[in-house]
Every structure is written in structure tokens, then in C-alpha cells.
Amino acid sequence: MDNPISSLRASLRFLHGNILIIAITNGLGNFARAMIFPYASLYILALGGSATTVGFVDSLFPLTGLLIFPIAGYVADHMGRVKIIGWAGILSGMAIALFVVAPTWQFVAAATILRGLINLQFPARSAIIADSLSPQDRGRGIAAMNTVSGLLTIIAPYIAGLVVDAYGANLGLRMLYTVMALAYAGSGVIHWRWLVETSSHASQRLKLTDLPGLLKRAYGGVPTTLRTLPLPLRPVAAVVVLSFMANAVVSPFWVIYAVNEIGLSETSWGLILLLEATLRNIAYIPAGALVDRWGRARSLAVALTLALVTIPLFVWAPSFGVVLAIRLLVAINQAITVPACTALLADLTPRHLRGQIMGAMGQGGIMLGTAGGGTGGPSVGFVTTIPLMIASLMGGYLYTANPVYPWLFLAGMVALALILVLGFIRDPQAAEL
């Protein structure tokens, strides 16, 4: 087996062209999200919301994916990837600026819907990543990209914890949302300037008069896309759905449980997330090498088993040290699931249909145990939207009934996903290019 230095050098050679550009812009976005998402629930509470309100607001972002992802995937396959990625980043930054001036949680809910409606970039970005990596190297390439894009996230939760402790959840989160808006808009500009198109249809131009026909073809093609979904992709889609349902129920309540039930401060929680992000980033590249060596399905089974054993223990954690140990195991789990599931989906998806299929299924990069709100992202497609909305709404009611219930629900979803992986998912003999 290669030593760690050799593995690091081999993985970093993938960081050029589109992969390097996306790694850099993901780094900006990840930094902002790593500050916001672990504390976003506190912002809603500070603006007059409740636990059920938190679940309601979290359910709105995936709702918009049901409307947007079909057309976003169609445009990515028929008119190119780069333009849609660039425009969506700039417009997303403008929408996030509305969070800065939100007077009530209802305003946050409305801004969440608007942000979701212009969230067009994910199918195109997922497709361009898959297009830019060869099948035999996808695990290491995705791991290297995530390592670089995760560097700034290491310190982000701790910085955010200091800001929230110093300025409170209201003013502190407004400051953090300002950083997020600038990061998204800047990423959009970088995409416009330096990304290289990988679609053969990029020269086609979209005119306003084309819009009615485009909408008809995009949404009319959804039943065909689902009906003709390659058979090996169907259990993978189910695993992605179950994983996102598990996350949606629990994700907004990690910080609330840690602060209100365990008694940690916001800064202590930020320190835990800092150490977790450090370990996850260190583990990405060796985990990616193992995914390429062991195979995608076997690696995913190992990660799901680890998640099932460790994540539910959080609700019985009595202290900072135990919480830290659990979150460090979560980091190892996430370092495996991201390259394993993302590479598996890319291996099974025909190149000419990647935009549409990834619009349906997402990129595949599931991260169980994500400690914050934000159930959207490149791994969400319109197939996951309704289950994700239901789970997000359920989370608030489950937490209100008993703070332990969301983590029990997560355990059930992960167990079902593990059964699917063990029983039905295999690596393809010949991966798609």
C-alpha cells in the first residue's frame, strides 16, 4: 500500500483546470456555510421562532429544488454548464444579502424561498466535476478537491462561535450572512472567468422566446428521466434519499441540543466543529485512495456502519470530551461517504445525461451527521425534495416531543440505507467516462 506522502502527491495531481477552480470556489462557499449553518437555528430562535419553526424554514429550501432542478439539469445538458454556474452564484449572493436585513423569522423564510428559486448551479456543477475526472481516479480526485475546499472550514465554526458569543445570535448571524453573500457572489465571478465548458451544447443560446418550449421540454422530460433511470442507479437514489432524510431531521438541532441539553457554550461547540473539520480534511485524501482501492459500494457500507454505531450516541453524551469523540468519528465517516457515493453516482451515470440525472438525484456526496441547518447543496435533486421537506418538518415536531427522537429517526434511516447497500449496490464493471 502507498505511504501517506505518496498518496497525497498522487491525489493532488488532480487539482488543475476545472477541478482546481471548483475546489477554490467551494472553499469560499464552505467557509461561509461552516460559519452560518451550525448556528442558523439560533438565528431563527432569536427572531422569534421556535423548534417547529426551525423545521419549517429548513423545509422551504428543498421545496424550491422540486421546481428548479429539472430545468437546471436540462439546461446543463443542452446549453452548457459554465453560464448557469456563474449566474447562479452571483444571484445567490444577492439573495443571501436579504438574510442580513431580516426583521423576523418569516422574512428569513421568504428569503430562503427566493434563494432556492435561483439555486440553479448544482446539477451543472455536479456534471462538470464528473466530466473533468477519469473513472479510475474519481475517488481520489473528489477527495483532493474536498480537501482543498475544506481548508478554510477548519477554523470557520470556531470563529463563528466567538462572533455569536460576543455579539449574540441576532447581530452575530447578520455579520456572518454578510460574509456568505460576498463569498457566493465572488465565486460566481470566478466561475464565469475561469471555468472551461465540458458540454458539446454550450454554443446554444437561450432566448426569451425559447423559454416556454424549454420549460415544456424540461419538465415534460422528468417522467422519462425517472422511468429510464438505469437500474443500478435506483438503489443508489434510495440511499441518497434516506441519508438526506436522516440529516434533515437532525441537522438543525445539533447546536440546540448541545447548548440547551448538554450545556456547552457556543464557543465550545465551535471548537468541537473546528477539530472535527481538521480531522475530516486530513482524512479526505487517504479515504479517497481507499475508495478507489476498496471500491465504492464496500466503502459506503463501512461508512454507513460507522454512522449507525456512533451518531445516535450523541444524545447520551454527558460532556465536552464525549461529544468531541463522537464528532471526530462523524468526521471519519464523512471523509469516506463523500468520495464513495459521489464517485459511485458518476460511475453509473451516462455522460450525456449527467445534468438531467444529477438534477434528479443530486451529486451523491452525502454527509451523514452534518451539524447545522442547510439541507440543500449539490447532492440534492428533485427526487429527494419531497422526502427532504417531510423530514425537515418532522424534525421540529420530533424535537419538540422529545429531543432524543430525531436521532432515533436518523438511526432507522441509516439502517435502511445500509441494508440497501449490502443487498443491492455493486460497483459497475465498466464505469461511465
Contacts in CASP RR format, 6 or more apart in sequence:
PFRMAT RR
TARGET T0000
AUTHOR 0000-0000-0000
METHOD contacts of the structure
MODEL  1
MDNPISSLRASLRFLHGNILIIAITNGLGNFARAMIFPYASLYILALGGS
ATTVGFVDSLFPLTGLLIFPIAGYVADHMGRVKIIGWAGILSGMAIALFV
VAPTWQFVAAATILRGLINLQFPARSAIIADSLSPQDRGRGIAAMNTVSG
LLTIIAPYIAGLVVDAYGANLGLRMLYTVMALAYAGSGVIHWRWLVETSS
HASQRLKLTDLPGLLKRAYGGVPTTLRTLPLPLRPVAAVVVLSFMANAVV
SPFWVIYAVNEIGLSETSWGLILLLEATLRNIAYIPAGALVDRWGRARSL
AVALTLALVTIPLFVWAPSFGVVLAIRLLVAINQAITVPACTALLADLTP
RHLRGQIMGAMGQGGIMLGTAGGGTGGPSVGFVTTIPLMIASLMGGYLYT
ANPVYPWLFLAGMVALALILVLGFIRDPQAAEL
1 293 0 8 1.000
2 10 0 8 1.000
2 289 0 8 1.000
4 286 0 8 1.000
7 285 0 8 1.000
7 286 0 8 1.000
7 289 0 8 1.000
8 285 0 8 1.000
10 140 0 8 1.000
10 289 0 8 1.000
11 140 0 8 1.000
11 141 0 8 1.000
11 143 0 8 1.000
11 144 0 8 1.000
11 147 0 8 1.000
11 285 0 8 1.000
11 288 0 8 1.000
11 289 0 8 1.000
12 144 0 8 1.000
12 285 0 8 1.000
14 133 0 8 1.000
14 137 0 8 1.000
14 140 0 8 1.000
14 141 0 8 1.000
14 144 0 8 1.000
14 145 0 8 1.000
15 23 0 8 1.000
15 144 0 8 1.000
15 145 0 8 1.000
15 148 0 8 1.000
17 132 0 8 1.000
17 196 0 8 1.000
18 128 0 8 1.000
18 129 0 8 1.000
18 131 0 8 1.000
18 132 0 8 1.000
18 195 0 8 1.000
18 196 0 8 1.000
18 198 0 8 1.000
19 129 0 8 1.000
19 132 0 8 1.000
19 133 0 8 1.000
19 141 0 8 1.000
19 144 0 8 1.000
19 145 0 8 1.000
20 148 0 8 1.000
21 190 0 8 1.000
21 191 0 8 1.000
21 194 0 8 1.000
21 195 0 8 1.000
22 125 0 8 1.000
22 128 0 8 1.000
22 129 0 8 1.000
22 145 0 8 1.000
22 149 0 8 1.000
22 195 0 8 1.000
23 144 0 8 1.000
23 145 0 8 1.000
23 146 0 8 1.000
23 148 0 8 1.000
23 149 0 8 1.000
24 148 0 8 1.000
24 149 0 8 1.000
24 190 0 8 1.000
25 186 0 8 1.000
25 187 0 8 1.000
25 188 0 8 1.000
25 190 0 8 1.000
25 191 0 8 1.000
26 145 0 8 1.000
26 146 0 8 1.000
26 149 0 8 1.000
26 150 0 8 1.000
27 148 0 8 1.000
27 149 0 8 1.000
27 150 0 8 1.000
27 151 0 8 1.000
27 152 0 8 1.000
27 153 0 8 1.000
28 152 0 8 1.000
28 183 0 8 1.000
28 184 0 8 1.000
28 186 0 8 1.000
28 187 0 8 1.000
29 180 0 8 1.000
29 183 0 8 1.000
29 184 0 8 1.000
29 187 0 8 1.000
30 149 0 8 1.000
30 150 0 8 1.000
30 152 0 8 1.000
30 153 0 8 1.000
30 156 0 8 1.000
31 150 0 8 1.000
31 152 0 8 1.000
31 153 0 8 1.000
31 156 0 8 1.000
31 179 0 8 1.000
31 183 0 8 1.000
32 156 0 8 1.000
32 176 0 8 1.000
32 179 0 8 1.000
32 180 0 8 1.000
32 183 0 8 1.000
32 184 0 8 1.000
33 153 0 8 1.000
33 180 0 8 1.000
33 374 0 8 1.000
34 152 0 8 1.000
34 153 0 8 1.000
34 156 0 8 1.000
34 157 0 8 1.000
34 160 0 8 1.000
34 273 0 8 1.000
34 277 0 8 1.000
35 156 0 8 1.000
35 157 0 8 1.000
35 159 0 8 1.000
35 160 0 8 1.000
35 163 0 8 1.000
35 176 0 8 1.000
35 179 0 8 1.000
35 180 0 8 1.000
36 160 0 8 1.000
36 173 0 8 1.000
36 176 0 8 1.000
36 177 0 8 1.000
36 180 0 8 1.000
37 251 0 8 1.000
37 370 0 8 1.000
37 371 0 8 1.000
37 372 0 8 1.000
37 373 0 8 1.000
37 374 0 8 1.000
38 157 0 8 1.000
38 160 0 8 1.000
38 254 0 8 1.000
38 255 0 8 1.000
38 269 0 8 1.000
38 270 0 8 1.000
38 273 0 8 1.000
38 371 0 8 1.000
38 372 0 8 1.000
38 373 0 8 1.000
39 160 0 8 1.000
39 161 0 8 1.000
39 164 0 8 1.000
39 169 0 8 1.000
39 173 0 8 1.000
39 176 0 8 1.000
39 255 0 8 1.000
39 266 0 8 1.000
39 372 0 8 1.000
40 173 0 8 1.000
40 252 0 8 1.000
40 372 0 8 1.000
40 373 0 8 1.000
40 374 0 8 1.000
41 54 0 8 1.000
41 252 0 8 1.000
41 253 0 8 1.000
41 255 0 8 1.000
41 256 0 8 1.000
41 372 0 8 1.000
41 373 0 8 1.000
42 164 0 8 1.000
42 169 0 8 1.000
42 173 0 8 1.000
42 255 0 8 1.000
42 256 0 8 1.000
42 259 0 8 1.000
42 266 0 8 1.000
43 108 0 8 1.000
43 169 0 8 1.000
43 170 0 8 1.000
43 173 0 8 1.000
44 53 0 8 1.000
44 54 0 8 1.000
44 57 0 8 1.000
44 105 0 8 1.000
44 108 0 8 1.000
45 54 0 8 1.000
45 169 0 8 1.000
45 256 0 8 1.000
46 168 0 8 1.000
46 169 0 8 1.000
46 170 0 8 1.000
46 173 0 8 1.000
47 102 0 8 1.000
47 103 0 8 1.000
47 104 0 8 1.000
47 105 0 8 1.000
47 107 0 8 1.000
47 108 0 8 1.000
47 170 0 8 1.000
48 104 0 8 1.000
48 105 0 8 1.000
49 105 0 8 1.000
50 400 0 8 1.000
51 253 0 8 1.000
51 256 0 8 1.000
51 396 0 8 1.000
51 399 0 8 1.000
51 400 0 8 1.000
52 396 0 8 1.000
52 397 0 8 1.000
52 400 0 8 1.000
53 105 0 8 1.000
54 252 0 8 1.000
54 253 0 8 1.000
54 256 0 8 1.000
54 396 0 8 1.000
55 252 0 8 1.000
55 392 0 8 1.000
55 393 0 8 1.000
55 395 0 8 1.000
55 396 0 8 1.000
56 109 0 8 1.000
56 392 0 8 1.000
56 393 0 8 1.000
56 396 0 8 1.000
57 105 0 8 1.000
57 108 0 8 1.000
57 109 0 8 1.000
57 112 0 8 1.000
58 248 0 8 1.000
58 251 0 8 1.000
58 252 0 8 1.000
58 373 0 8 1.000
58 374 0 8 1.000
58 375 0 8 1.000
58 392 0 8 1.000
59 248 0 8 1.000
59 388 0 8 1.000
59 389 0 8 1.000
59 390 0 8 1.000
59 392 0 8 1.000
59 393 0 8 1.000
60 109 0 8 1.000
60 112 0 8 1.000
60 113 0 8 1.000
61 112 0 8 1.000
61 113 0 8 1.000
61 115 0 8 1.000
61 116 0 8 1.000
61 119 0 8 1.000
61 374 0 8 1.000
61 375 0 8 1.000
61 376 0 8 1.000
62 248 0 8 1.000
62 375 0 8 1.000
62 376 0 8 1.000
62 380 0 8 1.000
62 384 0 8 1.000
62 385 0 8 1.000
62 388 0 8 1.000
62 389 0 8 1.000
62 392 0 8 1.000
63 113 0 8 1.000
63 385 0 8 1.000
63 389 0 8 1.000
64 113 0 8 1.000
64 115 0 8 1.000
64 116 0 8 1.000
64 117 0 8 1.000
64 119 0 8 1.000
65 116 0 8 1.000
65 119 0 8 1.000
65 380 0 8 1.000
65 381 0 8 1.000
65 382 0 8 1.000
65 385 0 8 1.000
66 382 0 8 1.000
66 385 0 8 1.000
66 386 0 8 1.000
67 117 0 8 1.000
68 116 0 8 1.000
68 117 0 8 1.000
68 118 0 8 1.000
68 119 0 8 1.000
68 120 0 8 1.000
69 122 0 8 1.000
69 123 0 8 1.000
69 359 0 8 1.000
69 360 0 8 1.000
69 362 0 8 1.000
69 380 0 8 1.000
69 381 0 8 1.000
69 382 0 8 1.000
69 385 0 8 1.000
70 218 0 8 1.000
70 219 0 8 1.000
70 221 0 8 1.000
70 222 0 8 1.000
70 356 0 8 1.000
70 359 0 8 1.000
70 360 0 8 1.000
70 382 0 8 1.000
71 120 0 8 1.000
71 214 0 8 1.000
71 215 0 8 1.000
71 218 0 8 1.000
71 219 0 8 1.000
72 84 0 8 1.000
72 120 0 8 1.000
72 121 0 8 1.000
72 122 0 8 1.000
72 123 0 8 1.000
72 124 0 8 1.000
72 359 0 8 1.000
73 123 0 8 1.000
73 124 0 8 1.000
73 127 0 8 1.000
73 218 0 8 1.000
73 355 0 8 1.000
73 356 0 8 1.000
73 358 0 8 1.000
73 359 0 8 1.000
74 214 0 8 1.000
74 217 0 8 1.000
74 218 0 8 1.000
74 221 0 8 1.000
74 355 0 8 1.000
74 356 0 8 1.000
75 84 0 8 1.000
75 120 0 8 1.000
75 124 0 8 1.000
75 206 0 8 1.000
75 214 0 8 1.000
75 218 0 8 1.000
76 84 0 8 1.000
76 123 0 8 1.000
76 124 0 8 1.000
76 127 0 8 1.000
76 199 0 8 1.000
76 354 0 8 1.000
76 355 0 8 1.000
76 356 0 8 1.000
76 359 0 8 1.000
77 127 0 8 1.000
77 199 0 8 1.000
77 201 0 8 1.000
77 352 0 8 1.000
77 353 0 8 1.000
77 354 0 8 1.000
77 355 0 8 1.000
77 356 0 8 1.000
78 201 0 8 1.000
78 204 0 8 1.000
79 199 0 8 1.000
79 201 0 8 1.000
79 202 0 8 1.000
79 204 0 8 1.000
79 205 0 8 1.000
79 206 0 8 1.000
80 124 0 8 1.000
80 197 0 8 1.000
80 199 0 8 1.000
80 201 0 8 1.000
80 202 0 8 1.000
80 204 0 8 1.000
81 124 0 8 1.000
81 125 0 8 1.000
81 127 0 8 1.000
81 128 0 8 1.000
81 131 0 8 1.000
81 195 0 8 1.000
81 197 0 8 1.000
81 198 0 8 1.000
81 199 0 8 1.000
81 202 0 8 1.000
82 124 0 8 1.000
82 128 0 8 1.000
82 191 0 8 1.000
82 192 0 8 1.000
82 195 0 8 1.000
82 196 0 8 1.000
82 197 0 8 1.000
82 202 0 8 1.000
83 192 0 8 1.000
83 202 0 8 1.000
84 120 0 8 1.000
84 121 0 8 1.000
84 124 0 8 1.000
85 121 0 8 1.000
85 124 0 8 1.000
85 125 0 8 1.000
85 128 0 8 1.000
85 188 0 8 1.000
85 191 0 8 1.000
85 195 0 8 1.000
86 121 0 8 1.000
86 188 0 8 1.000
86 189 0 8 1.000
86 191 0 8 1.000
86 192 0 8 1.000
86 195 0 8 1.000
87 120 0 8 1.000
87 188 0 8 1.000
88 118 0 8 1.000
88 119 0 8 1.000
88 120 0 8 1.000
88 121 0 8 1.000
88 188 0 8 1.000
89 121 0 8 1.000
89 184 0 8 1.000
89 185 0 8 1.000
89 186 0 8 1.000
89 187 0 8 1.000
89 188 0 8 1.000
89 191 0 8 1.000
90 184 0 8 1.000
90 185 0 8 1.000
90 186 0 8 1.000
90 188 0 8 1.000
90 189 0 8 1.000
91 118 0 8 1.000
92 115 0 8 1.000
92 118 0 8 1.000
92 119 0 8 1.000
92 121 0 8 1.000
92 184 0 8 1.000
92 185 0 8 1.000
93 180 0 8 1.000
93 181 0 8 1.000
93 182 0 8 1.000
93 184 0 8 1.000
93 185 0 8 1.000
94 181 0 8 1.000
94 185 0 8 1.000
95 111 0 8 1.000
95 114 0 8 1.000
95 115 0 8 1.000
95 116 0 8 1.000
95 118 0 8 1.000
96 111 0 8 1.000
96 115 0 8 1.000
96 177 0 8 1.000
96 180 0 8 1.000
96 181 0 8 1.000
96 184 0 8 1.000
97 177 0 8 1.000
97 178 0 8 1.000
97 181 0 8 1.000
98 107 0 8 1.000
98 111 0 8 1.000
98 114 0 8 1.000
98 115 0 8 1.000
99 108 0 8 1.000
99 111 0 8 1.000
99 173 0 8 1.000
99 174 0 8 1.000
99 177 0 8 1.000
99 180 0 8 1.000
99 181 0 8 1.000
100 174 0 8 1.000
100 177 0 8 1.000
100 178 0 8 1.000
100 181 0 8 1.000
101 174 0 8 1.000
102 108 0 8 1.000
102 111 0 8 1.000
119 376 0 8 1.000
119 377 0 8 1.000
122 358 0 8 1.000
122 359 0 8 1.000
122 362 0 8 1.000
122 363 0 8 1.000
122 377 0 8 1.000
122 378 0 8 1.000
122 380 0 8 1.000
122 381 0 8 1.000
123 355 0 8 1.000
123 356 0 8 1.000
123 358 0 8 1.000
123 359 0 8 1.000
123 362 0 8 1.000
123 381 0 8 1.000
124 355 0 8 1.000
125 363 0 8 1.000
125 378 0 8 1.000
126 354 0 8 1.000
126 355 0 8 1.000
126 358 0 8 1.000
126 359 0 8 1.000
126 362 0 8 1.000
126 363 0 8 1.000
126 364 0 8 1.000
126 378 0 8 1.000
127 198 0 8 1.000
127 199 0 8 1.000
127 354 0 8 1.000
127 355 0 8 1.000
127 358 0 8 1.000
128 195 0 8 1.000
128 198 0 8 1.000
129 142 0 8 1.000
129 145 0 8 1.000
129 342 0 8 1.000
129 346 0 8 1.000
129 363 0 8 1.000
130 138 0 8 1.000
130 346 0 8 1.000
130 349 0 8 1.000
130 351 0 8 1.000
130 354 0 8 1.000
130 358 0 8 1.000
131 198 0 8 1.000
131 199 0 8 1.000
131 351 0 8 1.000
131 354 0 8 1.000
132 198 0 8 1.000
133 141 0 8 1.000
133 142 0 8 1.000
133 346 0 8 1.000
134 433 0 8 1.000
135 346 0 8 1.000
135 347 0 8 1.000
135 431 0 8 1.000
135 432 0 8 1.000
135 433 0 8 1.000
136 292 0 8 1.000
136 431 0 8 1.000
137 292 0 8 1.000
138 292 0 8 1.000
138 339 0 8 1.000
138 342 0 8 1.000
138 343 0 8 1.000
138 346 0 8 1.000
138 347 0 8 1.000
138 431 0 8 1.000
139 288 0 8 1.000
139 289 0 8 1.000
139 291 0 8 1.000
139 292 0 8 1.000
139 339 0 8 1.000
139 340 0 8 1.000
139 342 0 8 1.000
139 343 0 8 1.000
140 285 0 8 1.000
140 288 0 8 1.000
140 289 0 8 1.000
140 291 0 8 1.000
140 292 0 8 1.000
140 339 0 8 1.000
141 288 0 8 1.000
141 339 0 8 1.000
142 288 0 8 1.000
142 338 0 8 1.000
142 339 0 8 1.000
142 342 0 8 1.000
142 343 0 8 1.000
143 284 0 8 1.000
143 285 0 8 1.000
143 287 0 8 1.000
143 288 0 8 1.000
143 289 0 8 1.000
143 291 0 8 1.000
143 335 0 8 1.000
143 338 0 8 1.000
143 339 0 8 1.000
144 284 0 8 1.000
144 285 0 8 1.000
146 281 0 8 1.000
146 284 0 8 1.000
146 338 0 8 1.000
146 339 0 8 1.000
147 281 0 8 1.000
147 284 0 8 1.000
147 285 0 8 1.000
150 277 0 8 1.000
150 280 0 8 1.000
150 281 0 8 1.000
151 281 0 8 1.000
153 277 0 8 1.000
153 281 0 8 1.000
154 274 0 8 1.000
154 277 0 8 1.000
154 278 0 8 1.000
154 281 0 8 1.000
155 274 0 8 1.000
156 277 0 8 1.000
157 269 0 8 1.000
157 270 0 8 1.000
157 273 0 8 1.000
157 274 0 8 1.000
157 277 0 8 1.000
158 267 0 8 1.000
158 270 0 8 1.000
158 271 0 8 1.000
158 273 0 8 1.000
158 274 0 8 1.000
160 176 0 8 1.000
160 270 0 8 1.000
161 266 0 8 1.000
161 267 0 8 1.000
161 269 0 8 1.000
161 270 0 8 1.000
162 267 0 8 1.000
163 172 0 8 1.000
163 175 0 8 1.000
163 176 0 8 1.000
164 172 0 8 1.000
164 173 0 8 1.000
164 266 0 8 1.000
165 265 0 8 1.000
165 266 0 8 1.000
165 267 0 8 1.000
166 172 0 8 1.000
167 175 0 8 1.000
206 214 0 8 1.000
221 356 0 8 1.000
222 360 0 8 1.000
222 382 0 8 1.000
225 353 0 8 1.000
225 356 0 8 1.000
225 357 0 8 1.000
225 360 0 8 1.000
226 360 0 8 1.000
226 383 0 8 1.000
229 237 0 8 1.000
229 357 0 8 1.000
229 360 0 8 1.000
230 348 0 8 1.000
230 349 0 8 1.000
230 350 0 8 1.000
232 348 0 8 1.000
232 425 0 8 1.000
232 426 0 8 1.000
232 428 0 8 1.000
233 345 0 8 1.000
233 348 0 8 1.000
233 349 0 8 1.000
233 357 0 8 1.000
233 361 0 8 1.000
235 420 0 8 1.000
235 421 0 8 1.000
235 423 0 8 1.000
235 424 0 8 1.000
235 425 0 8 1.000
236 341 0 8 1.000
236 344 0 8 1.000
236 345 0 8 1.000
236 348 0 8 1.000
236 361 0 8 1.000
236 364 0 8 1.000
236 425 0 8 1.000
237 360 0 8 1.000
237 361 0 8 1.000
237 383 0 8 1.000
238 417 0 8 1.000
238 420 0 8 1.000
239 300 0 8 1.000
239 341 0 8 1.000
239 366 0 8 1.000
239 417 0 8 1.000
239 420 0 8 1.000
239 421 0 8 1.000
239 425 0 8 1.000
240 341 0 8 1.000
240 345 0 8 1.000
240 361 0 8 1.000
240 362 0 8 1.000
240 364 0 8 1.000
240 365 0 8 1.000
240 366 0 8 1.000
240 379 0 8 1.000
240 383 0 8 1.000
240 384 0 8 1.000
241 383 0 8 1.000
241 384 0 8 1.000
241 387 0 8 1.000
241 388 0 8 1.000
242 413 0 8 1.000
242 414 0 8 1.000
242 416 0 8 1.000
242 417 0 8 1.000
242 420 0 8 1.000
243 337 0 8 1.000
243 366 0 8 1.000
243 368 0 8 1.000
243 413 0 8 1.000
243 414 0 8 1.000
243 417 0 8 1.000
244 366 0 8 1.000
244 375 0 8 1.000
244 379 0 8 1.000
244 380 0 8 1.000
244 384 0 8 1.000
244 387 0 8 1.000
244 388 0 8 1.000
244 391 0 8 1.000
245 387 0 8 1.000
245 388 0 8 1.000
245 390 0 8 1.000
245 391 0 8 1.000
245 413 0 8 1.000
246 368 0 8 1.000
246 369 0 8 1.000
246 391 0 8 1.000
246 409 0 8 1.000
246 410 0 8 1.000
246 412 0 8 1.000
246 413 0 8 1.000
246 414 0 8 1.000
246 417 0 8 1.000
247 366 0 8 1.000
247 367 0 8 1.000
247 368 0 8 1.000
247 369 0 8 1.000
247 370 0 8 1.000
247 375 0 8 1.000
247 410 0 8 1.000
248 375 0 8 1.000
248 388 0 8 1.000
248 391 0 8 1.000
248 392 0 8 1.000
248 395 0 8 1.000
249 391 0 8 1.000
249 392 0 8 1.000
249 394 0 8 1.000
249 395 0 8 1.000
249 398 0 8 1.000
249 406 0 8 1.000
249 409 0 8 1.000
249 410 0 8 1.000
249 413 0 8 1.000
250 311 0 8 1.000
250 369 0 8 1.000
250 395 0 8 1.000
250 406 0 8 1.000
250 407 0 8 1.000
250 409 0 8 1.000
250 410 0 8 1.000
251 369 0 8 1.000
251 370 0 8 1.000
251 371 0 8 1.000
251 372 0 8 1.000
251 373 0 8 1.000
251 374 0 8 1.000
251 375 0 8 1.000
252 372 0 8 1.000
252 373 0 8 1.000
252 374 0 8 1.000
252 392 0 8 1.000
252 395 0 8 1.000
252 396 0 8 1.000
253 395 0 8 1.000
253 396 0 8 1.000
253 399 0 8 1.000
253 403 0 8 1.000
253 406 0 8 1.000
254 314 0 8 1.000
254 369 0 8 1.000
254 371 0 8 1.000
254 372 0 8 1.000
255 266 0 8 1.000
255 269 0 8 1.000
255 371 0 8 1.000
255 372 0 8 1.000
256 399 0 8 1.000
257 314 0 8 1.000
257 315 0 8 1.000
257 403 0 8 1.000
258 264 0 8 1.000
258 269 0 8 1.000
258 272 0 8 1.000
258 323 0 8 1.000
259 265 0 8 1.000
259 266 0 8 1.000
259 269 0 8 1.000
261 315 0 8 1.000
261 403 0 8 1.000
262 317 0 8 1.000
262 318 0 8 1.000
262 319 0 8 1.000
262 323 0 8 1.000
264 272 0 8 1.000
264 320 0 8 1.000
264 323 0 8 1.000
268 320 0 8 1.000
272 320 0 8 1.000
272 323 0 8 1.000
272 324 0 8 1.000
272 327 0 8 1.000
273 327 0 8 1.000
273 371 0 8 1.000
275 324 0 8 1.000
275 327 0 8 1.000
275 328 0 8 1.000
276 327 0 8 1.000
276 328 0 8 1.000
276 330 0 8 1.000
276 331 0 8 1.000
276 371 0 8 1.000
277 331 0 8 1.000
279 328 0 8 1.000
279 331 0 8 1.000
279 332 0 8 1.000
279 335 0 8 1.000
280 331 0 8 1.000
280 332 0 8 1.000
280 334 0 8 1.000
280 335 0 8 1.000
283 331 0 8 1.000
283 332 0 8 1.000
283 335 0 8 1.000
283 336 0 8 1.000
284 335 0 8 1.000
284 338 0 8 1.000
284 339 0 8 1.000
287 299 0 8 1.000
287 332 0 8 1.000
287 335 0 8 1.000
287 336 0 8 1.000
287 339 0 8 1.000
288 335 0 8 1.000
288 336 0 8 1.000
288 339 0 8 1.000
288 340 0 8 1.000
290 299 0 8 1.000
290 336 0 8 1.000
291 299 0 8 1.000
291 336 0 8 1.000
291 339 0 8 1.000
291 340 0 8 1.000
291 343 0 8 1.000
292 343 0 8 1.000
294 302 0 8 1.000
295 340 0 8 1.000
295 427 0 8 1.000
296 340 0 8 1.000
296 341 0 8 1.000
296 343 0 8 1.000
296 344 0 8 1.000
296 347 0 8 1.000
296 427 0 8 1.000
297 344 0 8 1.000
297 421 0 8 1.000
297 425 0 8 1.000
297 426 0 8 1.000
297 427 0 8 1.000
299 336 0 8 1.000
299 339 0 8 1.000
299 340 0 8 1.000
300 336 0 8 1.000
300 337 0 8 1.000
300 340 0 8 1.000
300 341 0 8 1.000
300 344 0 8 1.000
300 421 0 8 1.000
300 425 0 8 1.000
301 418 0 8 1.000
301 421 0 8 1.000
301 422 0 8 1.000
302 336 0 8 1.000
303 333 0 8 1.000
303 336 0 8 1.000
303 337 0 8 1.000
303 340 0 8 1.000
303 368 0 8 1.000
304 337 0 8 1.000
304 368 0 8 1.000
304 414 0 8 1.000
304 417 0 8 1.000
304 418 0 8 1.000
304 421 0 8 1.000
305 418 0 8 1.000
306 329 0 8 1.000
306 332 0 8 1.000
306 333 0 8 1.000
306 336 0 8 1.000
307 330 0 8 1.000
307 333 0 8 1.000
307 337 0 8 1.000
307 368 0 8 1.000
307 369 0 8 1.000
307 414 0 8 1.000
308 411 0 8 1.000
308 414 0 8 1.000
308 415 0 8 1.000
308 418 0 8 1.000
310 326 0 8 1.000
310 329 0 8 1.000
310 330 0 8 1.000
310 333 0 8 1.000
311 326 0 8 1.000
311 330 0 8 1.000
311 333 0 8 1.000
311 368 0 8 1.000
311 369 0 8 1.000
311 407 0 8 1.000
311 410 0 8 1.000
311 411 0 8 1.000
311 414 0 8 1.000
312 407 0 8 1.000
312 408 0 8 1.000
312 410 0 8 1.000
312 411 0 8 1.000
313 326 0 8 1.000
314 323 0 8 1.000
314 326 0 8 1.000
314 407 0 8 1.000
315 403 0 8 1.000
315 404 0 8 1.000
315 407 0 8 1.000
317 323 0 8 1.000
317 326 0 8 1.000
327 371 0 8 1.000
330 368 0 8 1.000
330 369 0 8 1.000
330 371 0 8 1.000
333 368 0 8 1.000
333 369 0 8 1.000
334 367 0 8 1.000
334 368 0 8 1.000
334 369 0 8 1.000
334 370 0 8 1.000
337 365 0 8 1.000
337 366 0 8 1.000
337 367 0 8 1.000
337 368 0 8 1.000
338 365 0 8 1.000
338 366 0 8 1.000
338 367 0 8 1.000
341 364 0 8 1.000
341 365 0 8 1.000
341 366 0 8 1.000
341 379 0 8 1.000
342 363 0 8 1.000
342 364 0 8 1.000
342 365 0 8 1.000
342 379 0 8 1.000
344 364 0 8 1.000
344 425 0 8 1.000
344 427 0 8 1.000
345 358 0 8 1.000
345 361 0 8 1.000
345 362 0 8 1.000
345 363 0 8 1.000
345 364 0 8 1.000
345 365 0 8 1.000
346 354 0 8 1.000
346 431 0 8 1.000
346 432 0 8 1.000
347 427 0 8 1.000
347 428 0 8 1.000
347 431 0 8 1.000
347 432 0 8 1.000
348 428 0 8 1.000
348 431 0 8 1.000
348 432 0 8 1.000
349 357 0 8 1.000
349 358 0 8 1.000
349 432 0 8 1.000
350 357 0 8 1.000
350 432 0 8 1.000
351 432 0 8 1.000
351 433 0 8 1.000
358 381 0 8 1.000
359 381 0 8 1.000
359 382 0 8 1.000
360 381 0 8 1.000
360 382 0 8 1.000
360 383 0 8 1.000
361 381 0 8 1.000
361 383 0 8 1.000
361 384 0 8 1.000
362 378 0 8 1.000
362 379 0 8 1.000
362 380 0 8 1.000
362 381 0 8 1.000
362 384 0 8 1.000
363 378 0 8 1.000
363 379 0 8 1.000
364 379 0 8 1.000
365 378 0 8 1.000
365 379 0 8 1.000
366 379 0 8 1.000
367 379 0 8 1.000
368 410 0 8 1.000
368 414 0 8 1.000
369 410 0 8 1.000
375 388 0 8 1.000
375 392 0 8 1.000
376 388 0 8 1.000
380 388 0 8 1.000
391 409 0 8 1.000
394 409 0 8 1.000
395 406 0 8 1.000
395 409 0 8 1.000
396 406 0 8 1.000
398 405 0 8 1.000
398 406 0 8 1.000
398 409 0 8 1.000
399 405 0 8 1.000
399 406 0 8 1.000
END
